[in-house]
Amino acid sequence: MDSPRVLSEDWLPMAELGIESRRERAAASALPPLSFLHVWWARRPLVASAGVVLAGLLPAWTPKLAKAFPDAPQLQTEAAYRNWLKYLVGIWGDPVKARKAYDAAVSSGVRIPNPYTYKQAFRNHPSEDHTRLLAAVLDRTWGEQPLVADVTAGGGSIPFAATRLGLRTHANDLNGVAAAVLRSGVQYPAQYGLDLVADLEKWGGLLTSRVQARVAQYFPSGEDEQVATYIWAQTVACPNTGKPVPLVPDWTLRSAKGKEVAVRLITERGRSVLDRPEFEIVRGKDIDFDPAAGTVKRGDGLSPWDDQVIDEAYIKSEAQAGRMTSTLYAVAVRLPDGTRAFRSPTTADHRAVEAAEEALAELRPAWYATDVLPTELLAEKGDRGRSSRPRLFGMYGFADMFTSRQLLVHGIFVEEYRRLIQEIQGSLPAERTKAVLTLLGTMQGKSITYNAKSAAWDQSRQKIAQVFQRHDFSFKWAFAEFEGTALYAWALEQLTDAYGGLATLMAQTGCNAMTGEPMRREITVTQGNAADIPELPDGSVAHLCMDPPYYDNVMYAELSDFFYVWEKRTIGQIAPELFPDDVADKDNEAVANASRFAHMGKRMRALADADYEAKMTAIFTEARRVLRDDGVLTVMFTHKRAEAWDTLGMGLLKAGFTIESSWPVNTEAEHSLHQSGVNSAASTIMLVCRKRRAQQTTSHDVYLEDIEGEVRQAAREAVERFRADGIDGVDLMLSAYGPTLGVVSQHWPVHSSEADENGRARLLRPEEALTIARSEIVRVQRARLVGHPIEFDPLTDFVVGFWDVVKDDTATFDEGRRLALAVGGLDIDELKRVRILEKKTGTVRLLSPKERVRPRAGDEGLPGVRPQAASFGSLVDAVHTVCLVADEDGLAHAKALMDRTGLTKDGRFVAAVQALVNAVPRVRAKGAFVLPLAGCLDRLVTAYLPQVAVPADPVETESHIQGDMITDLLT
């Protein structure tokens, strides 16, 4: 069968999907309900997922398509057809126009009515007429209702978006926790809809009431209060006095202006020195100390008993010996009028904790015997220490990540959950029982996320911050404990709200307006290795749309063990197929986890890369098997590191795919240029791939030199096209990676000009082509910044390119290294030697002109800043020297320097200034330039270089205006 050309091979509404993706994530409280069901670490926006899924199935528009559906106005013109795709994914207005109006309002500081005339895209429901037409178009295109598959489905955005639109869907994940989330968040809402809510409320209410009854005695509240949160400090003994030292980085409980609350640590009463610390709640003007001056900073403690520093090594040794304890130092309560207040711990609070510890000690032997509590250990060498860090503080097993009282509450839930199983089985059909119990089991995932020793008190938001604020097991010096009687009732409320929201989105999409009958949906969820999915027959999938693990970004298996060890003891009782092992499968997980190869020493990173490549190749090979010959593979990928693209690209090439098109879509939350680290990738690259046909294989050997011109042209065209669509910075460079890999894939196999160790031509690594693409991007960008083609020296190219791409003075080490290679074969050590940058662990930073001064005689031959120099070896040295003199001696002296060295009339010097003026972000805060170099260049150009064009500055805005606008956009 001839492959139907699909829409995403020609077009994707990148700008609209990007704006709606950011709008979908504008505020945590307004995220789609899938985000509230259970933690998962990388979910694509629903609107982007829906757009990419549909664009990979719908045929490209032709007059023939319009003729086949003469009564469908949506298909009569190409413009109407494209608008129809946007309608189907919920974009019921003009987000580009609305965003421009929003930006203009923010820039001017003027409040305007909400420029978005429609709800967030995921909240909009296509009608039955549209979903019926969609089904008819797809049936004509594929000869049947096509099957969509996501074999690394993770948090479920892709299968949810596909199932919601009535597409036959297969979702799979290796991880049992993810598979349980897929059933709970996609399969069951599609299968049972809102009818299941009543079952969840009935059986969940019974379960939580039983838990509440058993834990109530351990959580007393006063007559005029209801305890909400207990706030604790990790504690060690003072090395000199032996007295307990609560390790708290900041004693602030609330920082809102006019409502400040802090804790005063007391070690003396009158003239008596206490044996143990006491705590006093202090408010407003009575806070006569600095709460931020806590008792721990950068790992070292400070003893309040003798004011001596407590070394980090001592703290860790005490923790590892089991002598680190916890001290309760504040309690957050709700008053009868509903307001929040804070008080010091009482005797009743301490007694309740002791009672809980005694109860756990009594129950622990039986609970271990009946496998109620987790006995599994944390990884000894987790990825870069992120997953094994708790071990440094004496937390060797997952049970150690909870206090005794937290363990008691969670253990009681496990017991009561198991007791409920038979009761539900006797009342509901088997499959419905499984659905109800699986969903009720997710309550535990929610609860342990907010009730563990890694859950902190967020004083800015006045709530508990869940464990996974970052993608690791971060250790918290101070942590928060959820009040136990309310915990699982809250989790049930969260569950019914999230499930109800998901079921509503399913039910209302494609609903019959006359009868209210929901659309029938077909969704299958499996747990297993994406490299081997026997449930999918050969050639059965029309669109395999996947969001694979991003190289080394997230170690899903290591992190998910936090949930796995608990949920296999609950959900695993009724769905054992999801939890076949003691912990999540790390051996078959497709991530570049160097810790798995730590025993190989310096080779561990290379082995991790090879392992990732082999696994992704196996996954793509299986994708090729299950895809129809006319099917489409869409891979969503984002990563700044070129190694990630190299290994992913090699996997696709080896598995036999060609890359037909690629589209960058900004799917991440927005960041401010005032923040460091804004060089992070915000766009997800959508790679649209096809099976390589036999006739596409060339009859003669192809070398990189043969396709270099095509690579450069593809990179150049990508930069020009995607910049016009608003892609910038790191994302603009990444946008050329897909087209570059596309060129290589069309000619595969391609050989490198370098021979292997045996003297034979070796296969090209994608990174070799990406290096050429980056160098072309640098050339194009340089011409754009200056206004015409021009050549700089490599050092100047690097500095200009760094500012233009990164838009900050700091980047990741890898990004700096790749840019250095692209502009002229430089390396980081060479750039450090010539004082262009400094390198630290994982990052590089551009040095300021002052930091580049060469003060000693004898350094004349080395690059750097020399105010007395007669000439300069590089243009960036000249610009930096002039800027230093302008800052320290004044603009007149800078002008004299330029006249003395001939720089004033040097066209290349003026061009370098022009490039930097355009590249260095001109962001202001309180009237002053955030970046000093931008300010100096501005003064220099204004005074003496009128031929240099100065771009308009971003207008300073009050932060509350943007916050208010974002709130408006959600309604």
SEZAVEX-721485 format. One record per residue (C-alpha): residue in one letter; x, y, z. Coordinates in pm, whole numbers, plus 50000, padded with zeros to 5 digits. Example, Ala and Ser with C-alpha at 12.3 -4.5 7.8 and 13.67 -1.06 7.14 Angstrom:
# residues 2
a512304955050780
s513674989450714
This chain:
# residues 971
m500005000050000
d501285034749914
s501895054750229
p499315082050276
r501205114450326
v500195126650668
l499665162150782
s502695163551013
e505005156150720
d504005190050577
w502715211250861
l502205213451235
p500745243951415
m503935249051617
a503205283951743
e499635275951846
l500585243152015
g503475260352191
i501355288652327
e498605265052438
s501165241452596
r502555269952806
r499035281552886
e498175246252998
r501075248453245
a500685284753344
a499615276653700
a500025244553898
s496465246954029
a495015246453677
l496895216853529
p494955188653362
p493535163153609
l496025136853490
s498735156653672
f496875153754004
l496245116553991
h499775104654064
v503315117854039
w505155111153715
w508245129953614
a507755139353250
r504305144953107
r503895162652776
p501045188052758
l497745172752648
v497255198252372
a500645190752218
s500065153352250
a496665155752081
g498025177551802
v500935154551726
v498815122751743
l496205136351502
a498695152351263
g500405118651230
l497135101851129
l495225127550926
p496175128450558
a497775158950409
w495085179950244
t494365174849875
p491445184949649
k490705147849626
l490085146850002
a487705176349978
k485825159449693
a485425127649898
f483585147350170
p481615173949981
d479285180850275
a482125187650519
p483145224550507
q486095216250732
l487715197650440
q486975220350145
t490125241650165
e493565235950308
a493135265450547
a489815251950676
y491355217450714
r494215230650923
n491815250651136
w489845218651188
l492895201351336
k493235230151581
y489545227751666
l489825190251734
v492635195851987
g490705223552162
i492265255052015
w489035273951965
g490495308151903
d493655325751788
p496345319652052
v499005338251852
k496915369851842
a495925365652208
r499535360652312
k500615392052130
a497905411752309
y498965396652639
d502635405052581
a501735440552483
a499675444552798
v502465431453016
s505015453952844
s502895484852894
g501815475453245
v498155480053152
r495425456153257
i493215444652970
p490345419952943
n491415384152899
p492685382352536
y491925345152524
t488265341652432
y488215304252499
k489215280652777
q492515262252788
a492595238252497
f492335206252701
r489095218852858
n487295221252523
h485275191852390
p484845185052016
s481255175751937
e479995142551804
d479695156651451
h483395164151446
t484535131251597
r482325112151353
l483875131251063
l487335124151207
a486555086951219
a485305087750860
v488415105750731
l490715081650914
d488775051350792
r489115063350432
t492815070850479
w493875038650650
g491225014250533
e490155008750894
q490025027051222
p493775031351281
l495555019351593
v497685044251788
a500375030352018
d502655045652277
v505135019352393
t506855041452654
a503685057852776
g504865069153121
g502445094353269
g499885088852994
s499495121652804
i499725106252458
p497335076852517
f494905099252704
a494805124252417
a494355096252162
t491695077352358
r489755108852431
l489375115252058
g487995080252006
l491145065251853
r491965028651914
t494915030452153
h497535007452302
a499625020852592
n502615002652739
d505305009752992
l508074989253148
n507475004753487
g504694989453697
v503905022353867
a503455039153528
a501285010253407
a499045014153714
v498785051353641
l497885043853278
r495075020953387
s493855045853646
g494155077153433
v493325064653084
q491785029953071
y489295032453357
p487955067353276
a487415055252918
q485895022153027
y483705032253321
g483415070053297
l481785089553577
d479845059053699
l482905048053893
v483005079454108
a480205066754332
d482115034254390
l485285053254474
e483435075454720
k481665046054883
w484585022254922
g487185049654959
g485105065655233
l484915032555415
l488655027055379
t489655061855496
s487245061255791
r488835029155913
v492295043855881
q491155075456062
a489705055456350
r492975036956404
v495305067056383
a493225093656561
q494815087656902
y498235096856763
f497155131056631
p495515152056905
s494155186756833
g493105213457079
e489505223957141
d489835255256929
e492075242356657
q492625214856402
v496225205256347
a497185205655979
t500955201355965
y503815192456194
i507185208056111
w510325189056207
a514095193256204
q516725166756152
t518805166656470
v522265155956582
a524075159056913
c526425188556957
p529965173956941
n531095194257244
t528055195557472
g526155164557364
k522925184857352
p520545181557056
v521035205456765
p517985209056537
l519365215256187
v517135241656030
p518325262855734
d515655289455784
w513315294656079
t510725313355870
l507235298255873
r505545325755673
s507175354555486
a504145373255346
k504655410155410
g502875421355725
k502095385155819
e505585372455892
v505945342956128
a509195327256245
v510495303856513
r512895315356780
l515275288656904
i515695291257282
t518615276257469
e518375296457793
r515625305858041
g516695334258263
r520175325058377
s519715287858325
v520965269058023
l518425243857905
d519135207157845
r517055206857528
p516085234357285
e512705250957313
f510835269757045
e508815301757045
i506545313956766
v507305350356685
r505255372956460
g505645405156269
k507625432656438
d508545409556725
i510915390856493
d514065407956618
f516465382356470
d517345369356127
p515305337656067
a517435329555763
a520445325455989
g519585289556067
t521645262056223
v522795245555901
k524275259555582
r525935241755290
g526005209555488
d527755223555798
g525825228956119
l526125255656385
s525615245856746
p523415270456940
w525015257357260
d528595268457195
d528375286956860
q530835262656705
v530605249256352
i529565212956325
d531395197256034
e529315181155759
a531355149255791
y530385146356158
i526705151456076
k526795124155812
s528685100256037
e526115105156312
a523295099256063
q524935068155921
a525415054556271
g521685058356333
r522065087056577
m520325114056372
t516905120456525
s514025144256455
t512815173956660
l509315188356633
y509665226156639
a506395240656504
v502785230856441
a500505246456178
v496825246556278
r493455257456145
l491405279656373
p487585279156397
d487335308456156
g489335288955896
t492535309155921
r495965293155956
a498055298656264
f501235284556414
r502065273656764
s504895257156950
p504755219557016
t502915209357334
t503345180957577
a500345164057415
d502085165857076
h505215149257213
r503255122157395
a501335113957078
v504585109556889
e505915086657160
a502705066457155
a502975062256778
e506585050556810
e505545024957071
a502655013056853
l504905008756553
a507464989656757
e504724965856866
l503304961356515
r506574960456322
p507394923056366
a503964912156243
w503994937555964
y507334925255839
a506064889455860
t502994898255651
d504904921255415
v503074953155513
l506154975455538
p508784979255265
t512084961755339
e513764970855009
l516984990855010
l517825022254816
a520325019654533
e523875020354665
k525085041754375
g522145059554225
d522495081553920
r525105108254005
g524135102954367
r520655116954310
s518865084854398
s521275072454662
r521765105454848
p519545095455145
r522125068755226
l524565096255318
f522185105155600
g521505070455731
m518465062355517
y519445028955369
g515975014855304
f512765030055177
a511175026055519
d513905048955657
m512515077455447
f509595080555692
t509325088156061
s507855061556288
r504495079356296
q504435083355918
l505245046255880
l502505037456123
v499895056655921
h500995042355587
g501205007055730
i497675009555869
f496465019855524
v498074988655373
e496354966455629
e492944982455585
y493264982355207
r493944944955209
r490984938655439
l488744957655200
i489664936454898
q487364907354981
e484484930555070
i484634947754731
q485104914754550
g481884902554706
s479974933154589
l481244942154241
p482094923353918
a485724912253893
e486924938453642
r485124966853818
t486604954954149
k490064956553995
a489404991753868
v488135004454204
l490994988854400
t493655000654156
l492365036054182
l492115034254562
g495695021554565
t496885053354394
m495815071854708
q498885057854877
g501135072054606
k499615106154670
s499895102455048
i503515091255073
t504505119454838
y503215144655092
n504035125955410
a507695116155416
k510915130155554
s511685145455214
a508465165855207
a509245201455315
w507245230855448
d506815256455170
q506525288955364
s505825309455052
r502755288954959
q501835278655313
k501595241955234
i503605209955224
a505915206854923
q505845171254793
v508925148954786
f509685152554415
q510135189854376
r513205178954182
h513925146554001
d515775131154291
f515565119854653
s516745152854795
f517495153055165
k515585178655371
w517055193155691
a513585204755790
f510545185255680
a506765185355720
e504365158555839
f500755156955724
e498215153656006
g497405116555997
t493635116256041
a493205140055748
l495835125055518
y493955097055344
a490645115955345
w492485143455157
a494005117654924
l490545103554851
e489255138254770
q492215143354538
l491525109754374
t487815115654313
d488495150754181
a491235138653946
y489365107753826
g486135127353792
g487945153553586
l489475127153360
a486165109053316
t484435142053236
l486995150552968
m486445116152817
a482655116452844
q482035151152704
t484315147152401
g482275132552113
c479185130152329
n475835127152148
a474155160752201
m470675145952179
t470985115152400
g474055123452609
e475485089652506
p479305090252531
m481555078252252
r482725042052268
r486445039452325
e489005011652293
i492155013052507
t494554985452609
v497264989652873
t500194965752910
q503254964253130
g506434952252966
n509614959652776
a509004982652478
a511564961952287
d509204932052298
i505444937252292
p503834904252193
e500364919152240
l500884939851923
p500824919251601
d503154926451309
g502094956551105
s499134965051326
v499895000951428
a499195030851205
h500815057151428
l503335048551694
c503675081151885
m506125080052172
d507815102552423
p510825080652511
p513105084752813
y515355114552757
y518815099252783
d520005108153134
n517365133853234
v515305112053468
m516075078353623
y512455066953629
a513025032553779
e515185045354065
l512715072854151
s509605051854106
d510885026554361
f509675051654619
f506135042654507
y506765007554377
v507724992754715
w504435004754864
e502065000054573
k503134964254504
r501844957554858
t498474973054772
i497714974854399
g499974944754349
q497544923854553
i494914926554281
a497144933853978
p500304913254042
e501154914053671
l502114950753710
f504644944153987
p506544912653883
d509804921554063
d510874933654404
v511664968154264
a511264985453929
d513194970653639
k516434990053601
d518284965353381
n515874969553090
e515135006453139
a516185027452839
v518115055053015
a521795064653017
n522405055453380
a526135056653442
s525735043853799
r524905009353659
f528465008353522
a530255024653815
h532404993553857
m533935000853512
g535595032953632
k536255059253366
r534415038953103
m531105040853285
r529755070853088
a530685055552752
l529115022452854
a525955040152970
d525725057752633
a526215024852448
d523615007952668
y521065035452600
e521725034052229
a521344996152222
k518054997652412
m516615025752202
t517655006851888
a515824976152018
i512724997052096
f512765013151752
t513304979051590
e510214965951768
a508394997551661
r509304989151303
r507864954251344
v504494965551481
l504104994951241
r502174991250921
d504344995450612
d502525028250553
g502605037250923
v504165067151094
l506535068651390
t506585101551581
v509255105951846
m509005134852093
f512455143452220
t514205172052396
h517715173652533
k520525199052519
r523325173452520
a524475163452175
e525265128352302
a521575123452364
w520735132452004
d523635111851878
t522465080252053
l518795085951974
g519575093251610
m521775062551580
g519005041251725
l516545053651462
l519025048651180
k520025013651286
a516385003451328
g515635013250970
f513805046450987
t514035078250786
i513215111850940
e510745129450714
s510175161450908
s510705176851250
w508895203851444
p510005222451757
v507105229651991
n507645250152305
t506115227152568
e507835239252885
a506865265353143
e508265299853077
h511315313553256
s512485348653322
l515685362253173
h516495375353519
q517115339753632
s520355321053597
g520205289353397
v517685301853142
n519635282852879
s517505252152936
a515705237452637
a512055247052630
s511055230252306
t510185194252240
i511285183151894
m508705161951714
l510505138251473
v508165123651210
c509635091051078
r508855064050823
k510145029150761
r513105030050524
r512165012450203
a514534988350032
q514875010249725
q516015039049947
t519265021050017
t521995035449793
s523995013149559
h527315029949640
d529055040849956
v528055075350078
y530435096250288
l529855126650506
e531605148650249
d529005138149992
i526115151550199
e527805180550381
g526195205850149
e522745191550218
v523405191650592
r524415228250585
q521425237450372
a519045218550601
a520495235750909
r520345269850741
e516755265450628
a515715252450971
v517195282551149
e515555307350915
r512175289850922
f511965282851293
r513315316751401
a510435331951207
d508145310451420
g509575325151742
i512075297651828
d515215312251985
g518275304852195
v519125268752271
d515895257652108
l516865273551776
m520035252951766
l518105221751863
s515555228551590
a518215220751327
y518995186651474
g515905169851330
p516455182150971
t520135172751000
l519315137451111
g516735136950832
v519425143150570
v521585115450714
s518645091350732
q517725097150366
h521215086050257
w521845059350519
p524205041550550
v526615070950554
h530295066250629
s532715088650809
s535845101050641
e537745087250939
a538635050350933
d538035026551222
e540815009251416
n541134983351138
g541515009150864
r538045003550722
a535425029950659
r533195032450964
l529575042750989
l528985079451055
r527955089551405
p525045114451390
e527085137751611
e529525143451323
a526715157351109
l525315177151402
t528715194151444
i528545206051083
a524995218251140
r526035238051447
s528895254651260
e526475265150987
i524095278951248
v526935299551398
r527705313951053
v524055322450987
q523535337251329
r526675358551303
a525425373750978
r522035380351134
l523515397651439
v525795419851233
g523425425850943
h525645411450670
p528035382050621
i531355386650797
e534125365650946
f535275368351307
d538045349751484
p537135317751675
l537285333752021
t534935361651918
d532635336951745
f532465316952066
v531625346452290
v529055360752049
g527525326451993
f527425319452365
w525475351152440
d523175345852142
v522375309452213
v522495308052592
k521305343552667
d523125342152999
d526745341053112
t526415305353240
a525715273153052
t526075236153106
f529565222553045
d528325201652754
e526625230952585
g529765251952614
r531895223652481
r529665217652180
l529525254552095
a533315256652122
l533695228051876
a531175243351638
v532875277351609
g536325264551527
g537435232951697
l538085249752031
d537965231352360
i536995242452707
d540505239652851
e541825262552576
l539055287752643
k539905286453011
r543605292152937
v542865323352732
r540535336153003
i537345334752804
l535545313953065
e535845294953388
k534615259653436
k533045244553741
t531375211253805
g528865207453526
t528885244153413
v530955270353234
r530735308053284
l531895336253057
l534375358953233
s533725396253253
p536205420953099
k537645428053445
e538245391053507
r540135388353179
v542795414653258
r546415403953192
p548305425453443
r551795410053423
a554565417953178
g555365388252961
d551715380352894
e551675400852576
g551385370052355
l548335356452532
p544735366352465
g543125388252726
v542345423952830
r545285448852817
p544495486152843
q548035495252728
a548065472452424
a548765486452078
s546815458951905
f544675428651986
g544785392551876
s541025388551874
l538065411551838
v536565400752170
d539815411152343
a539485445452184
v535815449452283
h536425437552638
t539435460552680
v537475490852560
c534615481752794
l536965477953092
v538525512153028
a535075527652987
d533915512853319
e537025521453520
d538375553153361
g535405567653176
l534105569352822
a536615595652715
h539535572752793
a537775544552607
k537465567352302
a541155576052326
l542025539052334
m539895532052025
d541505561351839
r545035550851942
t544575515051824
g542535523251512
l539445505351640
t537105534551573
k537515529851199
d537915492151207
g534815477351041
r535335442951197
f535565458251546
v532355477951488
a530715446051359
a531785427151672
v530265454551888
q527085452851681
a526925415151723
l527345417352101
v524825445652134
n522275423051967
a523315391152147
v523745402052510
p520265403752670
r519325439852744
v517205431353047
r516775458053315
a515815456053679
k514925487953864
g516265508253573
a519715492153561
f520965465953320
v521005431553480
l524105422453277
p526925448353320
l528315441152972
a524995451552817
g525105484453006
c528685492152909
l528055484652541
d524985506752550
r526935536352690
l529815531252448
v527605529252140
t525495558952245
a528575580652296
y530945571152013
l529595544551774
p526455559051612
q526745534051325
v525825505951565
a522075499851582
v520705494651934
p517705471451966
a514725480952176
d514925470552539
p512405447052693
v510085469452895
e510345465253270
t507145452453424
e505785447453769
s505695410353849
h502145412253986
i500805423253650
q501985391453483
g500725370553771
d497285386253745
m497235381153372
i498115344453402
t495275340053648
d492955355953395
l494155333453116
l493075302453302
t489425312253330
